[in-house]
Amino acid sequence: MTPRKGFTLLEVIIYILLFSFITLATSLWIARLWQFCVAKEKKQVSLITLYCAHDILSRDICNAPADKTKWKENNETCLIWHTQKGDIGWTQDDGQLVRIEGRYNKKQKKWTKKTKNKLATTKRVQFKVVGDTYIDYVEFTIADDITSVKNIVSPICRPLPWKKEKT
């Protein structure tokens, strides 16, 4: 009998086992990489959403009146102030950061006319208004399940502390 060229059954089994081990290791590595990428993408979407809401809120506070008498509500969960065009309010409603524009009745604590814009899904919204007769700054935190954004913003039209008023 002459020897034939080819593989023995033992060699085929070893090759199949080696290929199976490499395939298993590669698939586990790809699964972990996929989980990491999904988590990063969720955080990225969360940050983009919160920073978009942050930018709009910062813009509104910068343009808000510094005179505290023009503010209708300023507590930890709600900001409402009066402008020439109407009232602007920020609050959390059903897990959403909401910007409301329209007419607010301070005595009844109700909006009579309003346009409501939901800007971000949030878990926590917190405001802190600092200043006695004039608002020096507003500190706010917007948070969801993944991350949070915090900032301090001052109204642009406010008396500066180093400039004394002329009498």
Summary of the structure (lengths in Angstrom):
residues: 167
radius of gyration: 29.5
end to end distance: 121.1
largest distance: 121.1
contacts: 428
relative contact order: 0.14
helix: 35%
strand: 36%
